[in-house]
């Protein structure tokens, strides 16, 4: 029996639930589920619920949740990714893959060489879009906790507030990432498409960040978090 797993933004418990309109449309019109089909729901709390479709109408879906289970255990390594804001699909890719790789928090950063400028209304729309990218990645990879996606902030403000036990800025001229000791928590700073300026790197170093490199090749802004998080999870996390 096919088991459809998806996120719902509402409190969950055993028993019947009427799904929000967006999820009802997805189950009924996209997945074309029928009464009796199995479903698995999560809401970001770390708990998951297994049940069946009890009733399906033109615009409504009611599910019967029959069993509560623990969700996938989160990585013991808490990672806050500070990602230089980049255009469209590059930023989506970075958020999607960082979510799949177990990141705890993501903050888009406004930097000197950032080519994207978001005004208030547009920023709110992008933030909602990025959260949905992370939710879809959780649905796919099995995570039960949605990483926190912060609104975009200036790099200097993020540096001031970063309190991880190990803070790293990726830089092509530095000691390898593998030279650093195992941290309790980790902050990764990754530049935008044009990279970080030397002034920004120096500012990060003055705030307790250490320069680290991933290898001899310069990676794209959307590739760097995938590689950095993979290496970090292999050395200190749950890989």
C-alpha positions in Angstrom: 0.0 0.0 0.0 1.3 3.4 -1.0 2.0 5.7 2.0 1.8 9.4 1.2 3.8 11.5 3.7 3.3 15.3 3.9 3.5 18.4 6.2 0.4 20.1 7.6 0.5 23.3 9.5 -1.9 22.5 12.3 -1.9 20.6 15.7 -2.1 16.9 15.3 -3.5 14.1 17.5 -5.1 10.7 17.2 -8.6 10.9 15.7 -10.1 12.7 12.7 -8.8 15.9 11.2 -10.1 18.1 8.4 -7.1 19.1 6.3 -6.3 22.6 5.2 -7.5 23.5 1.7 -4.0 23.4 0.1 -3.3 19.9 1.4 -6.8 18.7 0.6 -6.3 19.8 -3.0 -2.9 18.1 -3.2 -4.2 14.8 -1.9 -7.4 14.8 -3.8 -6.5 16.5 -7.1 -2.7 15.9 -7.5 -2.1 12.5 -5.7 -5.7 11.4 -6.5 -6.0 9.5 -3.2 -9.2 7.7 -2.3 -10.9 6.7 1.0 -8.9 4.1 2.8 -5.5 5.1 1.3 -2.7 5.4 3.9 -1.2 8.7 4.9 1.5 9.9 7.2 1.4 13.5 8.6 3.9 15.7 10.4 3.7 19.3 11.6 7.3 20.0 12.5 7.0 19.0 16.2 9.2 15.9 15.8 6.2 13.6 16.0 4.4 11.8 13.1 1.0 10.3 12.7 -0.1 7.4 10.5 -3.6 7.0 9.4 -6.0 6.7 6.4 -8.1 9.0 4.3 -11.6 8.8 5.9 -13.5 11.0 3.5 -12.6 12.9 0.4 -14.7 15.5 -1.4 -14.4 18.1 -4.1 -12.7 20.6 -1.8 -12.2 18.8 1.5 -10.3 15.8 2.8 -10.8 14.2 6.3 -8.2 11.8 7.7 -8.3 9.4 10.5 -5.0 9.3 12.4 -4.6 6.0 14.1 -1.0 5.8 15.3 1.6 8.2 16.7 5.3 7.6 16.1 8.6 9.3 16.7 10.0 11.1 13.7 13.5 10.8 12.3 16.1 11.8 14.9 17.8 15.1 14.2 21.5 15.3 13.8 23.4 15.8 17.0 25.3 18.6 15.2 23.3 21.8 15.2 24.3 23.9 12.2 23.3 27.5 11.4 24.0 28.3 7.8 24.6 32.0 6.9 24.1 31.9 3.1 24.9 34.9 0.9 21.7 35.8 -0.9 21.7 34.7 -4.5 19.3 34.7 -7.4 16.3 32.5 -7.9 17.1 28.8 -8.3 20.5 29.1 -6.8 19.1 30.1 -3.4 16.3 27.5 -3.6 18.9 24.8 -4.3 21.0 25.9 -1.4 18.0 25.8 1.0 16.7 22.5 -0.3 20.0 20.7 -0.1 20.9 22.2 3.3 17.6 21.0 4.6 18.2 17.5 3.3 21.7 17.6 4.9 20.3 18.3 8.4 20.9 22.1 8.9 19.0 23.6 11.9 18.8 27.2 10.8 19.3 29.2 7.6 19.8 33.0 7.4 20.0 34.6 3.9 22.7 37.3 4.1 22.9 40.7 2.4 26.5 41.3 1.5 28.6 43.7 -0.5 28.5 41.7 -3.7 24.9 40.5 -3.3 23.0 41.2 -6.6 19.6 40.6 -5.0 17.7 43.4 -3.2 14.4 42.6 -1.5 11.9 45.2 -0.4 9.5 44.4 2.5 6.6 42.9 0.5 8.9 40.9 -1.8 11.0 39.8 1.1 7.9 38.4 2.8 7.0 36.4 -0.3 10.5 35.1 -0.7 10.6 34.0 2.9 7.3 32.1 2.6 8.7 30.5 -0.7 11.9 29.5 1.0 10.0 27.9 3.9 8.0 25.9 1.4 11.2 24.8 -0.3 12.4 23.5 3.1 9.1 21.8 3.9 9.1 20.0 0.5 12.7 18.9 1.2 11.6 17.5 4.6 8.7 15.7 3.1 11.1 14.1 0.6 14.0 13.2 3.0 12.1 12.1 6.0 12.9 14.9 8.4 10.2 15.6 11.0 11.5 19.1 12.1 11.5 22.0 9.6 14.7 24.1 9.8 14.1 27.7 10.8 14.4 30.0 7.9 15.2 33.6 9.1 14.4 36.8 7.2 17.4 38.2 5.2 19.7 40.4 7.3 22.9 42.3 6.8 26.0 40.2 7.2 27.3 42.5 10.0 24.2 41.9 12.0 24.4 38.1 11.6 28.0 38.1 12.6 27.2 40.0 15.8 24.6 37.5 16.9 26.3 34.3 15.9 27.1 32.2 19.1 28.0 28.8 17.8 30.9 27.0 19.5 32.7 26.8 16.1 32.3 29.5 13.5 33.7 29.0 10.0 33.9 31.2 7.0 34.6 29.3 3.7 37.7 30.8 2.0 39.9 29.4 -0.8 43.1 30.3 1.2 42.9 28.7 4.6 43.4 25.5 6.6 41.2 22.5 5.5 37.8 22.2 7.2 38.9 18.8 8.5 41.6 20.4 10.7 39.0 21.8 13.1 38.0 20.0 16.3 34.5 18.6 16.9 32.0 21.4 17.9 28.8 21.3 19.9 27.3 23.7 17.4 28.5 25.1 14.1 28.0 28.3 12.1 28.9 28.3 8.4 29.3 31.5 6.5 29.1 31.2 2.7 29.3 34.1 0.3 27.0 35.0 -2.6 27.7 34.5 -6.3 30.5 37.1 -6.3 32.0 35.8 -3.0 32.7 37.7 0.1 35.0 40.7 0.0 38.3 40.7 1.9 36.8 43.3 4.2 33.9 41.0 5.0 36.2 38.1 5.6 38.3 40.2 7.9 35.2 41.4 9.8 34.1 37.7 10.2 37.5 36.8 11.6 37.3 39.7 14.1 34.0 38.2 15.3 35.5 34.8 16.1 35.1 33.1 12.8 37.9 30.9 11.5 38.7 30.6 7.8 38.3 27.1 6.3 38.6 25.6 2.8 37.0 22.6 1.3 39.5 21.8 -1.4 41.6 23.2 -4.2 38.6 24.2 -6.4 36.4 27.3 -6.0 32.8 26.1 -5.6 29.7 27.9 -6.7 27.6 29.6 -3.9 24.9 26.8 -4.2 27.5 24.0 -4.3 29.5 25.1 -1.3 26.8 24.5 1.4 26.2 21.0 0.0 29.9 20.1 0.3 30.5 21.9 3.6 27.5 20.3 5.3 28.3 16.9 3.9 31.8 17.0 5.3 30.6 18.4 8.7 28.0 15.7 9.0 30.5 13.0 8.1 33.1 14.3 10.7 30.8 15.5 13.5 27.2 14.6 12.8 25.1 11.6 11.8 26.6 10.4 8.5 
